[in-house]
Amino acid sequence: MTKQPVKVLLVSADPVGGLRKHLLDIVFNIDTKRFDISFAADTEKGDKGYLCNEKRLIQVCGGRVIELKVPKKPAFVDVLNIIKLVRLARKNEYDVLHGHAAKGGLYVRLVSLFTGIPAIYTPHGGSLHSCYGQIQDLIYKTIELVLCRWTRIFVFESQYSANSFLARIKEIPKSRYVVNYNGVKQSSQRIDAPPYKDPIRLCAFGVLRPVKGHDVLLDALAVLDSRGISVTLDLYGKGESEPSLREQAESLGVTVNFMGEVPDGVSKMPGYNILVQPSRFESFGYVLLEAMSVNLPVVASNVGGMIEVVKHERNGLLFENESVESLADQIERLIHEPELVAKIVKQGARDVVDRFSVNQMVASLQDVYEKLN
């Protein structure tokens, strides 16, 4: 008797940034002979990376792409979404529900409550650090604590994510969670090695908001300029911080080009000398792997899951979080130490293959799905 594919429903809020990449990597690389994937999200809020892949997503999912209207804050429409998903789950007889980020996790675990279908939860941000006011944060943690009851397995994208969640929300047995690193494919593109020509070209990718630390990077550009080092920065992304960052760049007199949102960061990386990820918080750091896959040297802040990706002086450089001088120092090292650059880009490319491949990520997730079926 032929074994039927495992039916999986992926649920999220708005598919943007690293979350979008993670979701699409699952859908596009999973074994479609063993798994039938359905996808539910607030697709109207998808970024360019989502919109450019939406047609392929619909095709791979066999048309099973469900549009939700997901508000940032709790609202009555959340109830309507849960009712919609409960009906969908019963109709399609899913074997596994997999929720991503806060709202996706809320939805699938309440659907599990009403249907008995096992739910998996992958936190992607708010569950991992205090990003609300004290009262809101307490309410949020209480809800997460209650929902643990209907979470069959937690899948964390880094050990940091696991440790943070367990410390803030609840200690859970090791049998109920796995750490499954995000992954990328090795790129065929390659970056030219130093010596670099003036001006040094830096790039950064991410939503423009305070937690991403772009203000620290702009201050570091001013420090480098004061040391006689000519640098330019191309900043990819959009968000609430753009007006203040433009004002800061003008005030400092540094050269920053605001490039807007792009669907594929890797294709933009050739031509740059260094990628900087100055985030104040990051549960993982997809863009660091993308840079490593094309031999682009990286500098990142020493916080969150990024320290599991970047090993200082091995496959990249780390700087003290929020320290302008430390960031400027590490960028300057890459400019003046070509032997160091050669060493870290070689190891970075190797780590993408050995530790952070998308095939490894998806294979591990497939094992989790099948164990719950």
N, C-alpha and C positions, 0 to 999 in steps of 0.2 A: 504493500500500500504506500503510495507516494505521500510523503510528509508535507503538510500544508505550511506555507510561509507564516512566520510570526507576524501578526498585525500590530503595528506600533503607531501610536498617535503622539507626535511631538507638539508641544504647546508652549507658546511664548507671548510676550507683549509685542513691542515694536522691534522688528529685526534690523538692527543697526550695529555698526562697528564690529567689535570682536565677537559679540553674541551672534550677530548675523553670520559671520564667517564660520563660527562653530557649528551652527545649525545646518548651513549649506554643506559644510564638509561631511557631516553625518549623512545627509540625504544623497549627496553625489558620489559617495564612496562606499556606501553599505552594499552588501550582497543582495541584489534585488531578487535573486532566486530563493533566498532564505527569509527575506523580510519584505513585507508590504508596508510602506511608510505613508502616513497621512500627516499633514502639516497645518496647524491652526495658529494664527497670529494676527496682529493688527497690521496687515500688509500695506495699508494705505500710508503708514508711517515709515515704511522701509526706506533705507538710504539708497544711494546710487548703486552700491554693490548688490543690494537685493533686487532692485528694479532691472538691472542688466541680466540677472539670472532667473527672473521670475518665470519666463517662458520655459526654460529648462526644468525648473523646479516643478511646475505643473505637469510637464511631460513625465518626469521620473516618478512623481507621485500618482500617476494615472488620473490626473484631474482632481485628486483629493486634497485640495488646498482650501482651507476653510477660513473665511475672513471674519475677524472679530473686531470689535470696537473696545479697546482697552484703555481706560483712563489711568492717569498717573496715580491719583488718589482714590481711595475707596468710594464707590458710587453704586447706584441701583443697577447700572448696566452690567456690573460684575455678576450680579445675581442672574441676569438674563444670559450672560455668557456661560455660566455654570449649567443652567438649565439646557441651553443649546448643546453643550458638550456631553451632558448626561444622555440626552436623546440620541446624539450621534454615536456615542460609545455603545449604547444598547443596540442600535440599529446595525452597526458595522461589526459588533462583537470583537472589539479589540482585545488583544492578549496583554498588552503593556501600554501604560501611559507614562510619558516622560515630559515633565515640566521643567522649563528653564527660566531662571531669574524669579523674582518675588511673585509676580502675578501668575506666571505660568505654573510655578510650584503650588500656589494657592488653588488654582483651578483644578489641576490633575488630582490633588489629594482629596478635594471635596467630591470630585467625580468618583474617585475610588471609594469614598465613604458610601455613596449611593448605589454603586454598581458592583463593588467587590473586585474590580479589575486592579491588579497590583500597580502601584505608582512609584516612579523613580523621580527624584528631585536633584537638579543640578543648580546650586546657588551661583549667582554671577555678580554680586555687588552688595546690595543693601543688607543682605543677611550676614555679610562678612565684616562689616565695620560700621561704626556709629556715624550715620550720615543725616540723621534727623534731629529734632529737638529732643530733650530729655523725656518728655511725656510720650511723644510719638514713638520714640525708640523703644520705650518700655512696652507700649501696645504692640509694636511690631514683633518684639522678641517673645511676647506672650502668645501671639498668634502662631509664630513659628514653633514654639514649644508644644502647643496643642496639636498642630498639624503633623508633628513627628509620629503620632500614633498611626497615621494612615500613609506613612512613607515606608515602602518596603526596602528600598535601597537608596542611599545617597551616593551620587557620583560627583566627586570634587575634581576640579581641573588643576589643582596643585596641592601640595602638602600644606602650604600656608592656608589655603581655603579651608581645608579640613580642620586644621588646628584652630583657626579663628572661629569657625562655626561651632565646633565642639566646646570651645571656651565660653562663647557668648550665649549659646542657646542651650545645649544639652550634651552630656556625655552619652555616646551611643556605642554599642558593641562593635568591634572591628568587623564582625560578620555582616554588619548592616551598611558598611560604606566601602567605597573603593576610591583610590586616587588614580585618575586617568588623565595624563597630560595631554593638552592640545597638541596638534601636529600640523606640519605643512609638507608640501611636496618639494623635493630638491629642484631648484630652478635651473634652467639651461643658460640663463643670463649670468654674466659675471662683471664685477666692478673692477676698474683699473686700479692697480696698486700704487702707493706713493712712490717717489716724492710728488706732492700735490702742487698745483700751480695756484697762485693768488688770483682771486680770493678763494679761500677754502669754502667749499659748498656743503652746508649742513642741511639736513631735512628732519622733519618731525611729522608724525601722523597721529591723528586722534581727534575726538570731539573737543571743541574749544570750550572748556569749562575749568573752573578753579582747581579741581582735583587733579587735572592733568599736568599742572606745574609749568605751563608755558611761560608764565611771568618770570620764573626762576631762570629759564633758558635765555630769555631776552636780557636779563640783568647780566648773565654770564657773557653774552656777546659784547656788552659794554666793557666788561673787564678785559676780555681778549683784545678789544680795540685799544684799550689803554696800555696794553703790553706790546702794541705795534703789530698785532696779528690781524690781517684782513679776512673777515668772514662774512658770508651771507647765509641767510636762513630762509628756506622755503617751508611754509607751514601749511600742511594739508589737513583740511577738516573745516567744520563750521560749528557755531554754537554761541552760547550766551556771552562768552568772554571776548568775542572778537572785537567789539568796540573798545574795550579797555586795553586790549593788547595792541591795537593800532595806535591808541593814544600813548601807550608806554613806549612803543618802538620809535614814535616820532620824538618823544621827549628825550629818549636816550641817544637819538641820532644813529641808530643801528639799522642795517639793511635787512628788512623782513618782507618777504613776498607772501601774501595770503592767497593760496592757490585754490581754496574752496574744497569741496568734497569730491573725491574720486572713487570710482568703483573698484579699482584694483591698484593697491599701493605698490606691489612688487614691480609692475610695469613702469613705474615712475622712478624707481631707485637708481637705475643706471645713470651715470653722470654726476652722482653725489659722492662726497668723500667720507662722510660720517653721518650715521643716524643717531639721534638723541631721543631718549624716552625719559623725560624729567618728572614723571607722575609722582604725586604725593601718596597715591594708593593705586595698586594694580593687582588684581587677583592672579593674573598670569602674565600677559604681555605678548600677544600674537605677533605684533609688528617686529619684535626682536628676532623671532624665528624667521620671518620673511626676509629680514635684512641678512641674517646669517646664511640663508639659502642662496644668496647672490654674492656672497663674500664682501658685504658692506660692513665695515667695523661699527660696533655699537657702544654707546655710553648710556647707562641707565641708573636711576636712583636705587639705593639699596633698601627697597621696601617691598613688602608683599611677596607675591609669587615670582617677581622678577629675579630675585636672588637664587631661585631654583633654575632659572633659565641661563642667566649670566653668571659665570664664575670668574671672579676678578683676575685679570691678567692671564686667563686661560682661553676664554672664547669671547671676551669683551671686557669693558671696564665699568666699575661701579663708582658712584660718587655719593657723598653723604647727603641724605635727603634734605632738600631745601637749602643746601649750602651753595651759594653762588660761586664762591672761590673754589670749592672742591670740584664743581662741575667744570669751571674754566680750566682748572689744572688738568683734568682727565682729557678734555678735548685737546689741550695743548700737547699732551703726551703723544696722542695719535698723530699729530701733525709733525712732531719732531723725532719720533721713534719708529722708523719704517720696519725694523726687525720685529718690533712688538706687534705692529699691524699684521705683518705676514703670519706671525704665529697664531694670533687670535682668530683671524679669518679662516685659516686652515682648520683649526679645531672647531670653530663654529659650524662650518659646513659638515664636518664629520658628526657633530652632535645632532644636527638636523636628521641625519640618516639613522644614527644609532639610538637616539633618545627621544626625538620629537617628530617622528614621521606620522603623517595622517593615516597611513595604513595601520600602524600600531594602535593609534587612538581608536579607530573604528573597529578593529578586531577585538579589542578589549571590551568595547561597548556591546558588540554583538554577543559576546559571551554572557554579559549581564542580562541582556534581553532573553536569551535562550534559557538561562537558569530560572527565570521567572515564569516562563511559559509552561 
